[in-house]
Amino acid sequence: MERQIFTLWLIFSSQIVLADPAGQQNAIEIYSLRVDSKVTSRFAHTVITSKVANRANVSQEALFEVELPKTAFITNFSMTIDGKTYPGTVKEKKAAQDQYDAAVSRGQSAGLVRSSGRKLEQFHVSVNVAAAAKVTFELIYEELLKRKLGKYELLIKVKPKQLVKHFQIDTHIFEPQGISFLETDSTFLTNELNEALTKVQGETKAHITFKPTIAQQRKRPDLEETLLDGDFLIRYDVKRSVTAGDIQIVNGYFVHYFAPSEIPVFPKNIVFVIDKSGSMIGKKIQQTQEALQEILDDLNPEDHFNLITFSRKVIAWKPSLLPATEENVELAKQYVGTIQAQGATDINDAVLTAIHTLNEATAAELLPEQSISMIILLTDGEPTTGVTDVHTIQKNIKQANNEKYFLYCLGFGFDVSYTFLEKMALDNGGIARRIYEDADAALQLQSFYHEVATPILKEIEMNYLDNAVEEITRNNFKLLFNGSEIVVAGKIGNELDVFPVEIKAQTQMNNLTLKEQVNVTEKEEIFQNQKYIFGNFIERLWAYLTIQQLLEKSVSAEGEQQKMLKDQALNLSLKFSFVTPLTSMVVTKPDAEEVANKPTEADNENVEGKRGNRIFGSRTGMQGLPGSPGLFRIPSGSFLLQRVPLSDERYPHFILQLPGEDNIVCLNVDPPLRSLLSDPDKGIEVTGQIGEKLQFKHFEVVYQKAGVKLNVSKDHILLDHNGNATVLPWTTTVSFTVQGLKVIIEEEKSVSISGADNITIKIAYVKFPERFLGLYFIGSENFSDQVTGHLGEFYFNTHFETGFGDWRPIVVQGRNYPTNRQARKDYRVESSIDTVSCWTLHIRP
């Protein structure tokens, strides 16, 4: 059986990627792909239907994967094989995992939808497709489109990687308030593809269809390659009147949208707290500087601001906040350009300094009386100096702030503890946001600033009088920003003819009160007999919003209160069949001899190369499948997945690649041991230290000519350049150049240093079963003939002699050692499998 893979990724509102990276081009053919979205009053219901055929004359395995954003909840998945439909079932996470494990243990095909944290949901199912057979996959998810900067956005990223005979995106929008503007955009549309796009807009309805033919999809008439590769976007906004917002009612449930316009913006008092620790070296600090230059230009003259940078020390640009005059902004931009990244990370002191700065400015009456004060923290790592316990930091900040200022936490990249930042932000009236390490990181920073740069209302209360509602979602809000929207949903308690609404808030000028009475019958008639409506959508919207808010509250809660909030969210998730962080969906196809696959969060980490509890099959009679960690073919043709505990004893101290493809040495040494390699010609020295577990706990790499020293331990990495030391945590991913030497740190995986001599010294960080470090060299043939040391001597005047069977002598500097071939654990991060076949040798210095 050949194995073909195609993948469906859903990013942001919806993203589609269908790929066929395996050997036979289009052996698994996607002959139909439809994306049908119904957006009713901002609530989107999306159905993705993919029809797949196996065009080969042998059975093929199709792997179907989905990745969804935090804003979407999967509600259903099914696959139809041989005319029979296998639906998914939503269960409490543990029960779903038990069912999944049981299916796998019986050798059945199984797919799993689960949420890995609150930010990401992953779906994965693989199924065997017989020769000439067909499979239909159907995925359904729902989300509330959030208004940002004055518009709603539905993004469909299209990347089928092959021509699709029947490809269609079909979107219906119904907004009772009226559609004020509608636009479509794409990164891949040509003139010919534009002809496949139709857009019809009425007063309250819109219909967008994109249906390219095979000919329109082709890059060139003589090629089988597709043009469909990029973003397809739908943006729109609704009409608004000067009232208490818009209320819609269906079957006893209501939703209330409130987004006033033409209200003056509050002056802002902002303290920017910028991480300049060593892990920000390179592109991160450059992008931060670029973003700050633009953000400072966007400050209004009535705003006040200050800059605080931190590493091991916390430095305030000015003693107090300054008004955002042209002169002060220009001076701040010049200062930003001088920020250099180095040192450790003292988050606690940095944020406390920002709070103290705002306290002093407020006490001295330097700030406008009617203004909004906020702190924007940007960091890319965890605290490594000062107070480093995250719970203590959260407590310190909450206590010092005492709900006076809004704290927004931006986590740069994936090395930062997002959970830590999120709780700290929510405890202090703000939100957390991840900034992705992409080319547009500076734009991401600017975009976030624009979202919070225009506060127009504060202390907003959405009141529904005379006990008119029950089971209401959050109805009190600290701030509302221009271009955003407040959404409240609930159940109407009694049989009311009139639904009363009252909104109270504070503007920059005065207190605001808005009142309105809504005719319930008239509102319910709006949604009758509309083809755009999908069931009791407002009840589902209410459940969706309630679950999100319960999960958000649980972040700041503790103990019994946290358990109660999660239990409430779980019950709603099960009732409405939502895949949330507390539930999972299981899809099982009876097929005892084909595939078992277990896509847990830990397994996903292993696929990314992290050294955790690896999954692999028994070596006897097995052959690894390309691109499929943990999946092996056994002689019967079935698949077996095993979790095998790793043993420290099977990791060698060193893996040395000598000249010749088959000449890999797995070397163990006895302590004490320090000098590993010395090459005076290259100016390189490498020393190491073995810990209590008889594995290496520390290495030092010295480039004498460059004045650079790299100290690597299990806890951190210390880079020293001519006496200036920078501490870099293992929880960072960063690359930079110092004195012509390229340093690359991969989060909890490895650190490497290389120079113009094409020699790379790499140290792997292994976490299981005990943390230890593994050293190896790439380009070792470039060492000079002066190289010495316990490892260095292997790279000059060393050769293998003829042996027999699995035994072979090696001659090192004239000394003869016996070696035998064994399979040992491979700690090298480039390795695609868990073991390496090598010639093992034990030397006692």
TIVEXLUM-997988 format. One record per residue (C-alpha): residue in three letters; x, y, z. Coordinates in steps of 0.02 Angstrom, whole numbers, plus 50000, padded with zeros to 5 digits. Layout:
N
residuo	c1	c2	c3
ALA	X	Y	Z
...
END
This chain:
845
residuo	c1	c2	c3
MET	50000	50000	50000
GLU	50070	50169	49949
ARG	50048	50316	50066
GLN	49983	50483	50001
ILE	49956	50634	50111
PHE	49848	50785	50086
THR	49822	50918	50217
LEU	49686	51045	50254
TRP	49741	51188	50364
LEU	49619	51315	50433
ILE	49704	51473	50494
PHE	49623	51637	50550
SER	49441	51632	50493
SER	49470	51489	50372
GLN	49622	51432	50278
ILE	49631	51289	50157
VAL	49788	51198	50108
LEU	49776	51034	50018
ALA	49944	50957	49981
ASP	50010	50796	49904
PRO	50192	50785	49955
ALA	50211	50599	49929
GLY	50289	50514	49782
GLN	50149	50485	49658
GLN	50085	50650	49595
ASN	49895	50660	49618
ALA	49875	50473	49651
ILE	49756	50537	49783
GLU	49654	50662	49682
ILE	49545	50797	49758
TYR	49411	50804	49624
SER	49292	50917	49721
LEU	49319	51047	49856
ARG	49181	51161	49920
VAL	49185	51292	50057
ASP	49009	51349	50102
SER	48995	51489	50230
LYS	48836	51567	50297
VAL	48869	51724	50397
THR	48713	51778	50490
SER	48729	51929	50601
ARG	48920	51905	50617
PHE	48902	51721	50666
ALA	48983	51612	50533
HIS	48935	51431	50498
THR	49060	51350	50379
VAL	49049	51180	50294
ILE	49202	51113	50203
THR	49171	50964	50090
SER	49318	50876	50009
LYS	49293	50730	49891
VAL	49444	50622	49859
ALA	49476	50481	49737
ASN	49617	50355	49729
ARG	49670	50350	49546
ALA	49806	50221	49576
ASN	49786	50034	49549
VAL	49838	49998	49728
SER	49764	50056	49893
GLN	49824	50222	49960
GLU	49824	50301	50131
ALA	49750	50476	50138
LEU	49795	50586	50287
PHE	49675	50729	50322
GLU	49726	50866	50445
VAL	49644	51027	50501
GLU	49709	51169	50606
LEU	49584	51297	50671
PRO	49604	51467	50753
LYS	49553	51506	50931
THR	49397	51594	50868
ALA	49321	51438	50788
PHE	49240	51286	50868
ILE	49226	51129	50764
THR	49049	51061	50778
ASN	49053	50908	50666
PHE	49164	50801	50558
SER	49118	50649	50456
MET	49193	50539	50321
THR	49095	50436	50197
ILE	49180	50278	50134
ASP	49100	50147	50022
GLY	48932	50232	50043
LYS	48937	50227	50232
THR	48956	50384	50338
TYR	49062	50382	50496
PRO	49016	50534	50602
GLY	49119	50612	50739
THR	49061	50620	50919
VAL	49105	50757	51043
LYS	49150	50697	51216
GLU	49237	50759	51372
LYS	49422	50758	51331
LYS	49471	50609	51438
ALA	49324	50502	51379
ALA	49366	50545	51199
GLN	49548	50498	51226
ASP	49496	50332	51303
GLN	49385	50293	51153
TYR	49524	50345	51034
ASP	49652	50236	51124
ALA	49533	50088	51120
ALA	49509	50106	50932
VAL	49696	50118	50905
SER	49729	49966	51013
ARG	49610	49867	50903
GLY	49701	49924	50748
GLN	49557	50034	50688
SER	49570	50194	50589
ALA	49536	50340	50702
GLY	49539	50528	50690
LEU	49550	50648	50834
VAL	49497	50829	50852
ARG	49565	50909	51007
SER	49616	51080	51068
SER	49797	51103	51118
GLY	49775	51246	51241
ARG	49653	51388	51214
LYS	49737	51452	51058
LEU	49739	51308	50937
GLU	49633	51160	50889
GLN	49704	51019	50785
PHE	49616	50885	50686
HIS	49695	50732	50609
VAL	49622	50579	50525
SER	49699	50451	50408
VAL	49605	50322	50309
ASN	49647	50188	50182
VAL	49571	50218	50011
ALA	49555	50063	49904
ALA	49607	50066	49721
ALA	49482	50169	49619
ALA	49382	50207	49778
LYS	49319	50375	49840
VAL	49305	50460	50010
THR	49207	50616	50060
PHE	49265	50719	50208
GLU	49149	50850	50285
LEU	49204	50972	50419
ILE	49088	51099	50503
TYR	49141	51240	50617
GLU	49066	51399	50687
GLU	49138	51564	50744
LEU	49087	51740	50789
LEU	49175	51863	50674
LYS	49258	51995	50780
ARG	49257	52176	50725
LYS	49431	52249	50714
LEU	49476	52423	50652
GLY	49301	52449	50584
LYS	49275	52289	50485
TYR	49239	52104	50493
GLU	49353	51988	50396
LEU	49333	51812	50329
LEU	49499	51746	50264
ILE	49509	51590	50158
LYS	49686	51537	50117
VAL	49682	51431	49960
LYS	49821	51309	49920
PRO	49761	51146	49843
LYS	49932	51100	49769
GLN	49841	51021	49623
LEU	49708	51064	49497
VAL	49533	51030	49566
LYS	49395	50990	49442
HIS	49255	51060	49550
PHE	49321	51200	49661
GLN	49201	51325	49739
ILE	49195	51451	49880
ASP	49016	51505	49915
THR	48979	51635	50049
HIS	48810	51707	50098
ILE	48803	51857	50216
PHE	48643	51919	50300
GLU	48653	52073	50411
PRO	48483	52145	50463
GLN	48564	52313	50505
GLY	48614	52331	50324
ILE	48783	52308	50241
SER	48879	52472	50231
PHE	49023	52408	50126
LEU	49086	52244	50055
GLU	49250	52202	49972
THR	49346	52051	49915
ASP	49534	52038	49898
SER	49659	51904	49851
THR	49846	51880	49835
PHE	49830	51762	49686
LEU	49690	51829	49576
THR	49737	51855	49394
ASN	49625	51933	49262
GLU	49565	51760	49213
LEU	49532	51708	49393
ASN	49437	51871	49421
GLU	49312	51809	49294
ALA	49274	51664	49411
LEU	49227	51784	49552
THR	49050	51850	49569
LYS	48988	51969	49703
VAL	48808	52021	49727
GLN	48764	52147	49863
GLY	48593	52204	49920
GLU	48533	52309	50065
THR	48550	52172	50196
LYS	48617	52024	50096
ALA	48773	51981	49999
HIS	48826	51829	49899
ILE	49007	51797	49850
THR	49055	51651	49738
PHE	49226	51599	49676
LYS	49216	51454	49553
PRO	49369	51438	49440
THR	49374	51310	49301
ILE	49523	51194	49275
ALA	49585	51307	49135
GLN	49574	51462	49246
GLN	49669	51373	49386
ARG	49819	51329	49276
LYS	49979	51432	49289
ARG	50008	51400	49104
PRO	49909	51300	48976
ASP	50052	51174	48962
LEU	50072	51149	49151
GLU	49976	51049	49280
GLU	50021	51176	49416
THR	49886	51281	49498
LEU	49874	51469	49524
LEU	49769	51443	49681
ASP	49899	51483	49811
GLY	49867	51625	49932
ASP	49736	51725	50028
PHE	49555	51752	49979
LEU	49475	51883	50090
ILE	49300	51949	50118
ARG	49284	52108	50221
TYR	49127	52203	50266
ASP	49043	52314	50395
VAL	48863	52353	50440
LYS	48761	52512	50448
ARG	48740	52592	50618
SER	48623	52723	50689
VAL	48641	52834	50841
THR	48546	52718	50958
ALA	48582	52591	51092
GLY	48649	52470	50962
ASP	48559	52330	50871
ILE	48462	52188	50951
GLN	48412	52028	50861
ILE	48298	51893	50930
VAL	48268	51712	50877
ASN	48171	51580	50976
GLY	48186	51664	51145
TYR	48371	51709	51132
PHE	48441	51882	51094
VAL	48606	51957	51039
HIS	48647	52140	51064
TYR	48782	52227	50961
PHE	48847	52396	51015
ALA	48978	52494	50916
PRO	48948	52682	50925
SER	49040	52800	50809
GLU	49088	52984	50805
ILE	49131	52988	50990
PRO	49290	53084	51041
VAL	49441	52980	51087
PHE	49512	52984	51263
PRO	49691	53048	51280
LYS	49809	52904	51320
ASN	49951	52888	51443
ILE	50059	52746	51380
VAL	50215	52667	51450
PHE	50299	52551	51325
VAL	50397	52415	51415
ILE	50519	52336	51293
ASP	50621	52177	51318
LYS	50800	52202	51259
SER	50874	52042	51332
GLY	50996	51935	51234
SER	50860	51828	51156
MET	50796	51983	51064
ILE	50960	51995	50967
GLY	50944	52012	50780
LYS	50780	52020	50686
LYS	50668	52033	50839
ILE	50745	52192	50906
GLN	50754	52266	50730
GLN	50568	52233	50701
THR	50526	52302	50873
GLN	50623	52461	50835
GLU	50537	52476	50666
ALA	50365	52457	50744
LEU	50401	52580	50885
GLN	50457	52712	50761
GLU	50288	52701	50674
ILE	50188	52689	50836
LEU	50271	52843	50909
ASP	50225	52939	50751
ASP	50043	52888	50778
LEU	50031	52963	50952
ASN	49911	53109	50968
PRO	49975	53277	51035
GLU	49866	53259	51191
ASP	49939	53088	51232
HIS	50079	53062	51359
PHE	50210	52925	51348
ASN	50372	52851	51411
LEU	50486	52706	51363
ILE	50558	52575	51480
THR	50684	52448	51418
PHE	50740	52299	51518
SER	50862	52155	51521
ARG	50959	52123	51681
LYS	50935	52308	51719
VAL	50778	52413	51699
ILE	50805	52582	51616
ALA	50674	52719	51597
TRP	50702	52836	51449
LYS	50639	52987	51549
PRO	50600	53010	51736
SER	50416	53037	51697
LEU	50290	53033	51554
LEU	50306	53170	51424
PRO	50174	53246	51311
ALA	50181	53179	51134
THR	50244	53338	51053
GLU	50338	53329	50888
GLU	50502	53365	50978
ASN	50475	53230	51112
VAL	50421	53101	50984
GLU	50575	53134	50880
LEU	50689	53118	51032
ALA	50603	52953	51077
LYS	50627	52885	50901
GLN	50812	52925	50911
TYR	50822	52833	51077
VAL	50732	52682	51005
GLY	50863	52672	50869
THR	50999	52650	51001
ILE	50921	52501	51092
GLN	51036	52350	51091
ALA	50989	52176	51146
GLN	51094	52090	51278
GLY	51079	52018	51452
ALA	50946	51926	51553
THR	50758	51958	51573
ASP	50687	52048	51726
ILE	50501	52061	51687
ASN	50447	52090	51868
ASP	50552	52247	51895
ALA	50511	52315	51722
VAL	50321	52312	51743
LEU	50332	52373	51923
THR	50437	52520	51862
ALA	50304	52562	51733
ILE	50168	52560	51867
HIS	50275	52670	51980
THR	50304	52792	51836
LEU	50116	52809	51806
ASN	50083	52825	51994
GLU	50206	52970	52008
ALA	50140	53059	51853
THR	49961	53042	51917
ALA	50006	53106	52091
ALA	50099	53254	52016
GLU	49945	53294	51909
LEU	50048	53286	51749
LEU	49916	53188	51655
PRO	49747	53243	51585
GLU	49606	53217	51709
GLN	49496	53122	51585
SER	49622	53003	51508
ILE	49661	52817	51495
SER	49824	52749	51564
MET	49898	52588	51495
ILE	50057	52484	51494
ILE	50109	52388	51338
LEU	50235	52251	51377
LEU	50332	52165	51238
THR	50439	52015	51283
ASP	50501	51859	51195
GLY	50551	51751	51341
GLU	50524	51699	51519
PRO	50596	51792	51670
THR	50776	51739	51700
THR	50838	51863	51831
GLY	50767	51957	51981
VAL	50601	51878	52027
THR	50584	51728	51912
ASP	50435	51636	51984
VAL	50291	51679	51868
HIS	50156	51662	52002
THR	50250	51784	52115
ILE	50268	51906	51970
GLN	50082	51896	51930
LYS	50040	51927	52113
ASN	50163	52073	52127
ILE	50095	52159	51971
LYS	49913	52136	52018
GLN	49943	52202	52193
ALA	50044	52353	52136
ASN	49925	52398	51995
ASN	49765	52378	52097
GLU	49657	52394	51939
LYS	49720	52570	51902
TYR	49802	52543	51732
PHE	49770	52426	51586
LEU	49909	52302	51551
TYR	49929	52230	51375
CYS	50056	52090	51355
LEU	50131	52048	51186
GLY	50227	51884	51175
PHE	50354	51884	51033
GLY	50370	51709	50960
PHE	50343	51539	51039
ASP	50480	51545	51170
VAL	50379	51652	51287
SER	50258	51576	51414
TYR	50095	51636	51340
THR	49995	51569	51488
PHE	50099	51677	51605
LEU	50071	51834	51500
GLU	49886	51799	51473
LYS	49846	51783	51657
MET	49947	51938	51700
ALA	49855	52038	51566
LEU	49681	51976	51614
ASP	49717	52009	51798
ASN	49749	52191	51752
GLY	49608	52230	51631
GLY	49703	52197	51470
ILE	49731	52057	51347
ALA	49879	51957	51284
ARG	49926	51934	51102
ARG	50056	51826	51019
ILE	50169	51911	50891
TYR	50229	51784	50763
GLU	50410	51782	50710
ASP	50375	51819	50528
ALA	50428	51952	50407
ASP	50275	52056	50455
ALA	50307	52055	50643
ALA	50327	52244	50644
LEU	50158	52262	50558
GLN	50080	52144	50686
LEU	50144	52256	50826
GLN	50077	52412	50740
SER	49909	52329	50707
PHE	49889	52283	50890
TYR	49930	52461	50943
HIS	49799	52530	50823
GLU	49668	52416	50903
VAL	49697	52493	51076
ALA	49748	52668	51022
THR	49573	52743	51014
PRO	49473	52717	51176
ILE	49305	52804	51158
LEU	49204	52738	51307
LYS	49246	52673	51480
GLU	49148	52589	51620
ILE	49013	52525	51502
GLU	48859	52441	51577
MET	48734	52350	51465
ASN	48574	52338	51567
TYR	48415	52243	51526
LEU	48279	52304	51642
ASP	48134	52222	51734
ASN	48219	52052	51747
ALA	48201	52037	51559
VAL	48346	51917	51533
GLU	48430	51766	51610
GLU	48590	51670	51575
ILE	48666	51829	51507
THR	48845	51839	51445
ARG	48964	51972	51509
ASN	48877	52143	51510
ASN	49004	52257	51597
PHE	49158	52317	51504
LYS	49302	52428	51558
LEU	49342	52501	51386
LEU	49275	52511	51209
PHE	49391	52557	51066
ASN	49340	52642	50906
GLY	49318	52513	50768
SER	49279	52369	50888
GLU	49112	52306	50953
ILE	49029	52247	51113
VAL	48926	52088	51098
VAL	48803	52030	51233
ALA	48690	51878	51217
GLY	48564	51793	51330
LYS	48395	51712	51353
ILE	48238	51817	51368
GLY	48163	51770	51535
ASN	47978	51800	51515
GLU	47857	51814	51371
LEU	47889	51997	51332
ASP	47811	52105	51200
VAL	47939	52242	51228
PHE	48123	52214	51267
PRO	48199	52362	51364
VAL	48383	52409	51348
GLU	48487	52538	51442
ILE	48672	52576	51413
LYS	48775	52680	51533
ALA	48954	52734	51497
GLN	49079	52874	51518
THR	49146	52975	51372
GLN	49289	53099	51376
MET	49163	53241	51397
ASN	49024	53172	51506
ASN	48921	53024	51562
LEU	48819	52938	51427
THR	48650	52852	51444
LEU	48561	52769	51299
LYS	48389	52689	51312
GLU	48286	52591	51189
GLN	48136	52475	51185
VAL	48130	52336	51056
ASN	47973	52252	50990
VAL	48006	52066	51012
THR	47883	52005	50880
GLU	47950	52123	50747
LYS	48128	52069	50782
GLU	48085	51884	50771
GLU	48000	51908	50602
ILE	48163	51969	50525
PHE	48238	51794	50526
GLN	48088	51694	50470
ASN	48103	51599	50306
GLN	48280	51657	50272
LYS	48391	51536	50177
TYR	48540	51616	50265
ILE	48487	51553	50436
PHE	48558	51393	50510
GLY	48447	51330	50652
ASN	48439	51423	50817
PHE	48594	51522	50774
ILE	48574	51653	50914
GLU	48563	51515	51045
ARG	48721	51439	50972
LEU	48802	51611	50968
TRP	48756	51633	51152
ALA	48832	51464	51195
TYR	48990	51503	51094
LEU	49014	51670	51181
THR	48975	51599	51353
ILE	49103	51460	51334
GLN	49239	51582	51278
GLN	49205	51697	51425
LEU	49200	51555	51552
LEU	49368	51493	51488
GLU	49439	51669	51498
LYS	49378	51688	51677
SER	49455	51520	51723
VAL	49628	51586	51677
SER	49623	51708	51823
ALA	49524	51597	51941
GLU	49596	51469	52060
GLY	49543	51313	52154
GLU	49357	51274	52166
GLN	49306	51430	52070
GLN	49414	51379	51923
LYS	49342	51203	51926
MET	49164	51271	51930
LEU	49196	51384	51779
LYS	49274	51242	51680
ASP	49131	51124	51725
GLN	49005	51251	51660
ALA	49103	51273	51499
LEU	49117	51083	51479
ASN	48930	51057	51499
LEU	48891	51188	51367
SER	49024	51117	51250
LEU	48945	50945	51261
LYS	48767	51010	51244
PHE	48805	51108	51085
SER	48937	50987	51016
PHE	49078	51113	51016
VAL	49258	51054	51013
THR	49337	51165	51145
PRO	49490	51152	51256
LEU	49385	51039	51369
THR	49315	50920	51238
SER	49375	50813	51094
MET	49294	50737	50941
VAL	49327	50557	50894
VAL	49297	50482	50722
THR	49315	50293	50709
LYS	49312	50186	50551
PRO	49311	49998	50578
ASP	49462	49930	50485
ALA	49565	49817	50593
GLU	49716	49797	50481
GLU	49756	49967	50413
VAL	49803	50119	50517
ALA	49825	50170	50697
ASN	49875	50348	50728
LYS	49877	50446	50889
PRO	49897	50633	50860
THR	49913	50699	51037
GLU	49991	50863	51085
ALA	50149	50774	51143
ASP	50163	50683	50977
ASN	50148	50848	50885
GLU	50295	50912	50985
ASN	50397	50761	50932
VAL	50357	50792	50750
GLU	50429	50966	50773
GLY	50589	50884	50833
LYS	50571	50904	51020
ARG	50653	50768	51121
GLY	50511	50708	51229
ASN	50430	50539	51256
ARG	50457	50477	51079
ILE	50345	50360	50985
PHE	50425	50224	50884
GLY	50401	50044	50835
SER	50498	49890	50880
ARG	50647	49871	50764
THR	50621	49688	50723
GLY	50556	49666	50547
MET	50498	49847	50536
GLN	50529	49980	50407
GLY	50500	50165	50443
LEU	50378	50259	50334
PRO	50448	50420	50259
GLY	50381	50578	50338
SER	50286	50484	50471
PRO	50371	50484	50642
GLY	50304	50342	50745
LEU	50223	50246	50602
PHE	50305	50084	50544
ARG	50257	49947	50422
ILE	50267	49770	50486
PRO	50271	49618	50372
SER	50083	49585	50380
GLY	50048	49755	50304
SER	49959	49822	50458
PHE	50024	49967	50560
LEU	50077	49967	50740
LEU	50111	50114	50854
GLN	50207	50087	51015
ARG	50265	50201	51153
VAL	50431	50138	51218
PRO	50521	50217	51367
LEU	50693	50284	51325
SER	50847	50239	51427
ASP	50992	50355	51463
GLU	51108	50204	51450
ARG	51075	50190	51264
TYR	51127	50368	51224
PRO	51314	50379	51187
HIS	51413	50524	51257
PHE	51468	50574	51082
ILE	51419	50537	50902
LEU	51566	50567	50786
GLN	51548	50567	50597
LEU	51715	50515	50524
PRO	51756	50521	50337
GLY	51649	50393	50245
GLU	51462	50365	50253
ASP	51475	50208	50361
ASN	51604	50278	50481
ILE	51498	50342	50626
VAL	51573	50315	50799
CYS	51468	50312	50958
LEU	51592	50354	51094
ASN	51576	50338	51283
VAL	51707	50406	51402
ASP	51735	50396	51589
PRO	51753	50549	51701
PRO	51849	50650	51749
LEU	51855	50734	51579
ARG	51878	50914	51525
SER	51978	50943	51365
LEU	51880	50875	51217
LEU	51951	50965	51066
SER	52087	51092	51031
ASP	52133	51159	50859
PRO	52265	51297	50875
ASP	52260	51331	50688
LYS	52073	51367	50693
GLY	52081	51446	50866
ILE	51947	51328	50933
GLU	51940	51250	51107
VAL	51800	51136	51170
THR	51787	51072	51348
GLY	51650	50977	51440
GLN	51592	50915	51609
ILE	51498	50756	51652
GLY	51360	50766	51784
GLU	51295	50646	51916
LYS	51188	50550	51790
LEU	51346	50510	51688
GLN	51288	50621	51546
PHE	51360	50789	51497
LYS	51288	50937	51590
HIS	51403	51076	51527
PHE	51507	51122	51374
GLU	51616	51272	51338
VAL	51663	51323	51161
VAL	51798	51455	51140
TYR	51843	51545	50979
GLN	52006	51625	51035
LYS	52037	51734	50883
ALA	51862	51811	50890
GLY	51861	51832	51080
VAL	51698	51735	51089
LYS	51655	51607	51222
LEU	51496	51501	51226
ASN	51453	51419	51392
VAL	51310	51294	51376
SER	51224	51213	51526
LYS	51059	51124	51550
ASP	50985	51284	51621
HIS	51042	51420	51501
ILE	51166	51477	51370
LEU	51295	51611	51410
LEU	51376	51707	51267
ASP	51532	51804	51315
HIS	51615	51925	51193
ASN	51771	52006	51262
GLY	51699	52006	51439
ASN	51523	52063	51392
ALA	51408	51920	51441
THR	51231	51887	51381
VAL	51120	51752	51458
LEU	51007	51664	51332
PRO	50871	51544	51394
TRP	50837	51376	51314
THR	50658	51436	51291
THR	50708	51550	51148
THR	50732	51532	50961
VAL	50855	51658	50893
SER	50997	51675	50768
PHE	51129	51811	50759
THR	51308	51844	50708
VAL	51447	51899	50824
GLN	51624	51931	50761
GLY	51586	51834	50603
LEU	51521	51682	50699
LYS	51342	51626	50668
VAL	51249	51575	50826
ILE	51082	51485	50812
ILE	50973	51434	50959
GLU	50822	51322	50928
GLU	50698	51319	51071
GLU	50738	51175	51189
LYS	50823	51083	51045
SER	50998	51143	51009
VAL	51126	51282	51002
SER	51257	51292	50865
ILE	51403	51405	50822
SER	51494	51409	50656
GLY	51622	51515	50567
ALA	51698	51543	50395
ASP	51796	51380	50410
ASN	51634	51281	50378
ILE	51645	51195	50547
THR	51485	51192	50649
ILE	51491	51146	50833
LYS	51318	51092	50889
ILE	51249	51048	51060
ALA	51081	50960	51072
TYR	50968	50984	51223
VAL	50890	50816	51268
LYS	50747	50817	51393
PHE	50700	50634	51417
PRO	50723	50533	51524
GLU	50846	50651	51609
ARG	50902	50818	51542
PHE	51074	50813	51464
LEU	51177	50890	51325
GLY	51242	50804	51169
LEU	51391	50875	51073
TYR	51432	50842	50890
PHE	51522	50922	50744
ILE	51466	50959	50566
GLY	51604	50987	50438
SER	51733	50901	50547
GLU	51840	50864	50393
ASN	51889	51047	50400
PHE	51986	51033	50563
SER	52173	51060	50540
ASP	52309	50929	50563
GLN	52348	51012	50730
VAL	52185	50957	50810
THR	52202	50862	50976
GLY	52096	50815	51126
HIS	51989	50665	51173
LEU	51876	50700	51023
GLY	51997	50800	50916
GLU	52115	50653	50896
PHE	51979	50560	50800
TYR	51984	50691	50662
PHE	52168	50671	50612
ASN	52272	50516	50580
THR	52127	50398	50619
HIS	52062	50254	50513
PHE	51964	50092	50519
GLU	52044	49926	50479
THR	51962	49773	50403
GLY	51856	49679	50527
PHE	51730	49536	50526
GLY	51542	49539	50549
ASP	51491	49672	50674
TRP	51669	49693	50740
ARG	51796	49814	50669
PRO	51957	49890	50740
ILE	51989	50077	50736
VAL	52163	50153	50743
VAL	52170	50322	50833
GLN	52339	50409	50835
GLY	52424	50239	50821
ARG	52319	50160	50960
ASN	52209	50013	50913
TYR	52033	49998	50986
PRO	51901	49864	50951
THR	51728	49927	50901
ASN	51566	49835	50869
ARG	51413	49890	50772
GLN	51260	49931	50878
ALA	51101	50034	50866
ARG	51111	50178	50989
LYS	50995	50322	51027
ASP	51031	50472	50916
TYR	51026	50642	51001
ARG	51069	50741	50843
VAL	50925	50857	50798
GLU	50946	50829	50610
SER	50913	50642	50628
SER	50748	50584	50554
ILE	50742	50424	50658
ASP	50772	50386	50840
THR	50922	50270	50823
VAL	51088	50273	50733
SER	51187	50121	50674
CYS	51365	50156	50732
TRP	51530	50080	50786
THR	51529	50087	50976
LEU	51684	50122	51078
HIS	51717	50153	51263
ILE	51877	50246	51310
ARG	51939	50268	51488
PRO	52056	50419	51496
END
